[in-house]
Amino acid sequence: QVQLVESGGGLVQAGGSLRLSCAASGRILVINRMGWYRQAPGKQRELVATIVTGGSTNYADSVKGRFTISRDNAKNTVYLQMNSLKPEDTAVYYCNADISGGYGYLNYWGQGTQVTVSS
């Protein structure tokens, strides 16, 4: 069984910063793509950023230049550094990863961590 556990959410004022972490544990041989998604109240879940094993990244236009995704392959952990936060960044942030335990890749989600940005 594989688990993704997020941490680092909280309440911050506009213009502030937060760093989210997501650690994968369990039967893991290879982790390919890792990413962050978010869901605001009344809205659909949306992509924030992704990173693949080789380090290539992809960002939503709304966070480019403010957020940075990174990963530590030795720790099976992905990070999201969020700077210059805006009230519209308020959402539950979910970690997502494509993980192989030896029999192909499965997609996993974390439980989510709340990020609230006050104006």
Residue frames as qw, qx, qy, qz and C-alpha x, y, z in Angstrom:
[[0.000, 0.889, 0.458, 0.000, 0.00, 0.00, 0.00],
 [0.423, 0.238, 0.011, 0.874, 1.26, 3.47, -0.89],
 [0.179, -0.848, -0.436, 0.244, 0.50, 6.64, 1.03],
 [0.330, 0.478, 0.034, 0.813, 1.07, 10.29, 0.20],
 [0.396, -0.720, -0.456, 0.342, 1.15, 12.57, 3.23],
 [0.258, 0.700, 0.079, 0.662, 1.11, 16.34, 2.79],
 [0.473, -0.639, -0.350, 0.495, 2.22, 18.94, 5.31],
 [0.379, -0.071, 0.095, 0.918, 2.94, 22.64, 5.46],
 [0.059, -0.648, -0.503, -0.569, -0.42, 24.23, 4.84],
 [0.299, -0.460, -0.506, 0.665, -1.80, 27.02, 6.97],
 [0.089, 0.932, 0.350, -0.023, -2.96, 30.61, 7.17],
 [0.519, -0.158, 0.127, 0.830, -0.81, 33.37, 5.70],
 [0.172, 0.783, 0.168, -0.573, -1.30, 37.00, 4.73],
 [0.674, 0.716, 0.150, 0.103, -1.27, 38.09, 1.11],
 [0.264, 0.865, -0.395, 0.160, 2.30, 38.48, -0.10],
 [0.546, -0.566, 0.602, -0.140, 3.57, 35.82, 2.27],
 [0.467, 0.404, -0.765, -0.183, 5.08, 32.41, 1.63],
 [0.828, -0.247, 0.408, -0.293, 4.42, 28.79, 2.48],
 [0.247, 0.440, -0.836, -0.214, 6.22, 25.57, 1.67],
 [0.900, -0.050, 0.121, -0.415, 4.25, 22.39, 1.17],
 [0.028, -0.430, 0.899, 0.073, 5.78, 18.93, 1.44],
 [0.901, 0.061, -0.008, -0.429, 4.46, 15.56, 0.33],
 [0.144, -0.477, 0.867, -0.004, 6.18, 12.32, 1.32],
 [0.837, 0.110, -0.363, -0.394, 5.39, 9.01, -0.35],
 [0.280, -0.418, 0.830, -0.242, 5.74, 5.80, 1.62],
 [0.871, 0.124, 0.336, -0.337, 4.98, 2.13, 1.21],
 [0.766, 0.056, 0.551, 0.328, 5.82, -0.33, -1.55],
 [0.330, 0.904, -0.072, -0.261, 7.66, 2.00, -3.95],
 [0.796, 0.009, 0.339, 0.502, 10.12, 1.05, -6.66],
 [0.316, 0.158, 0.305, 0.884, 9.84, 4.02, -8.98],
 [0.126, 0.763, 0.426, -0.470, 8.07, 7.37, -8.82],
 [0.440, 0.403, 0.432, 0.677, 7.61, 9.03, -12.16],
 [0.018, -0.569, -0.163, -0.805, 5.54, 12.20, -12.24],
 [0.289, -0.482, -0.631, 0.535, 4.76, 14.05, -9.00],
 [0.041, 0.452, 0.276, 0.847, 2.58, 17.07, -8.75],
 [0.021, 0.317, 0.572, -0.757, 0.35, 19.43, -6.86],
 [0.116, -0.515, -0.619, -0.581, -3.29, 20.21, -7.55],
 [0.034, 0.121, 0.500, -0.857, -5.69, 22.49, -5.72],
 [0.161, -0.546, -0.739, -0.359, -9.41, 22.83, -5.24],
 [0.089, -0.077, 0.273, -0.955, -11.09, 26.01, -4.05],
 [0.318, 0.358, 0.735, -0.480, -14.64, 25.98, -2.67],
 [0.551, 0.647, 0.312, -0.425, -17.17, 25.59, -5.46],
 [0.385, 0.726, -0.457, -0.341, -14.51, 25.04, -8.10],
 [0.974, 0.176, -0.143, 0.013, -13.03, 22.05, -9.89],
 [0.718, -0.504, 0.295, 0.377, -9.69, 20.62, -8.91],
 [0.530, 0.839, -0.121, 0.018, -6.96, 22.18, -11.02],
 [0.849, 0.106, -0.121, 0.503, -3.33, 21.52, -11.80],
 [0.266, -0.939, 0.104, 0.193, -0.79, 23.70, -10.00],
 [0.159, 0.760, -0.618, -0.122, 2.55, 22.17, -10.95],
 [0.996, -0.017, 0.082, -0.010, 4.17, 18.88, -11.91],
 [0.009, -0.756, 0.647, 0.101, 7.71, 17.52, -11.99],
 [0.961, 0.160, -0.205, -0.091, 9.04, 14.34, -13.54],
 [0.887, -0.344, 0.049, 0.304, 11.98, 12.21, -12.46],
 [0.667, 0.285, 0.097, 0.681, 14.43, 14.02, -14.70],
 [0.271, -0.405, -0.243, 0.839, 13.44, 17.37, -13.23],
 [0.014, -0.286, -0.454, -0.844, 11.33, 18.87, -15.99],
 [0.065, 0.394, 0.626, -0.670, 8.54, 21.00, -14.57],
 [0.052, -0.475, -0.591, -0.650, 5.17, 22.33, -15.67],
 [0.039, -0.283, -0.512, 0.810, 3.18, 25.14, -14.04],
 [0.152, 0.782, 0.604, 0.031, -0.27, 26.60, -14.29],
 [0.300, 0.590, 0.116, 0.740, -0.13, 30.09, -15.76],
 [0.397, -0.832, -0.166, -0.351, -1.65, 31.53, -12.58],
 [0.738, -0.650, 0.095, 0.158, 1.34, 30.46, -10.45],
 [0.774, 0.358, 0.002, 0.522, 4.26, 30.87, -12.85],
 [0.263, 0.607, -0.210, 0.720, 7.00, 33.01, -11.34],
 [0.461, -0.600, 0.259, -0.600, 5.55, 32.66, -7.83],
 [0.896, -0.273, 0.294, -0.194, 5.55, 28.92, -7.11],
 [0.302, 0.588, -0.745, -0.090, 8.41, 26.45, -7.45],
 [0.966, -0.144, 0.056, -0.208, 8.05, 22.68, -7.45],
 [0.204, 0.620, -0.753, 0.084, 10.99, 20.46, -6.54],
 [0.952, -0.187, -0.126, -0.205, 11.60, 16.88, -5.45],
 [0.201, -0.613, 0.755, -0.114, 14.03, 14.81, -3.44],
 [0.787, 0.159, -0.509, -0.310, 14.11, 11.40, -5.09],
 [0.359, 0.205, -0.828, 0.379, 16.07, 9.84, -2.23],
 [0.169, 0.073, 0.655, -0.733, 13.30, 10.82, 0.18],
 [0.009, 0.446, 0.841, 0.307, 10.37, 10.19, -2.21],
 [0.082, -0.694, -0.442, 0.563, 9.26, 13.72, -1.42],
 [0.281, 0.550, 0.379, 0.690, 7.92, 16.58, -3.50],
 [0.214, -0.483, -0.342, 0.777, 7.83, 20.21, -2.39],
 [0.199, 0.747, 0.427, 0.468, 5.92, 23.30, -3.42],
 [0.314, -0.312, -0.219, 0.870, 7.45, 26.64, -2.48],
 [0.092, 0.779, 0.545, 0.294, 4.74, 29.28, -2.72],
 [0.315, -0.254, -0.135, 0.904, 5.76, 32.94, -2.69],
 [0.167, 0.048, -0.162, -0.971, 3.84, 36.16, -3.22],
 [0.025, 0.367, 0.929, -0.028, 0.65, 34.39, -2.20],
 [0.269, -0.156, -0.205, -0.928, -2.68, 35.89, -3.20],
 [0.557, 0.026, 0.519, -0.647, -6.16, 35.40, -1.71],
 [0.803, 0.330, -0.185, -0.460, -7.12, 33.54, -4.89],
 [0.398, 0.375, -0.833, 0.078, -4.51, 30.89, -4.01],
 [0.483, -0.200, 0.625, -0.580, -6.74, 29.82, -1.12],
 [0.810, 0.140, -0.413, -0.391, -7.64, 26.17, -1.62],
 [0.842, -0.335, 0.422, -0.019, -7.05, 22.64, -0.46],
 [0.323, 0.687, -0.616, -0.211, -3.78, 21.51, -2.04],
 [0.957, -0.055, 0.256, -0.127, -3.41, 17.87, -3.02],
 [0.159, -0.565, 0.754, 0.295, -0.30, 15.90, -3.79],
 [0.897, 0.338, 0.104, -0.265, -0.44, 13.46, -6.71],
 [0.140, -0.611, 0.743, 0.236, 2.05, 10.89, -7.97],
 [0.884, 0.287, -0.279, -0.243, 2.48, 8.08, -10.46],
 [0.349, -0.586, 0.712, -0.169, 4.13, 5.25, -8.53],
 [0.804, 0.199, -0.527, -0.188, 5.24, 1.77, -9.48],
 [0.654, -0.516, 0.504, -0.229, 5.59, -1.00, -6.92],
 [0.306, -0.324, 0.860, 0.248, 6.89, -3.34, -9.62],
 [0.357, 0.360, 0.852, 0.132, 3.76, -4.08, -11.65],
 [0.155, 0.623, 0.465, 0.610, 3.11, -0.93, -13.63],
 [0.088, 0.116, -0.257, 0.955, 2.21, 2.56, -12.49],
 [0.196, -0.700, -0.687, -0.006, -0.76, 3.58, -10.37],
 [0.050, 0.564, 0.000, 0.825, -1.89, 7.12, -9.63],
 [0.458, -0.463, -0.643, 0.403, -2.15, 8.18, -5.98],
 [0.097, -0.760, -0.099, -0.635, -3.57, 11.20, -4.16],
 [0.234, 0.031, -0.643, 0.729, -2.78, 12.64, -0.77],
 [0.138, -0.617, -0.743, 0.221, -5.45, 13.68, 1.70],
 [0.119, 0.792, 0.254, 0.542, -4.98, 17.39, 1.07],
 [0.430, -0.365, -0.358, 0.744, -3.73, 20.34, 3.10],
 [0.080, 0.908, 0.411, 0.028, -5.55, 23.64, 3.50],
 [0.413, -0.010, 0.028, 0.910, -3.90, 26.86, 2.38],
 [0.017, -0.879, -0.475, 0.020, -5.68, 30.08, 3.32],
 [0.410, 0.123, 0.038, 0.903, -4.42, 33.47, 2.17],
 [0.079, -0.802, -0.495, 0.324, -5.96, 36.48, 3.88],
 [0.370, 0.682, 0.212, 0.594, -6.16, 39.89, 2.22]]
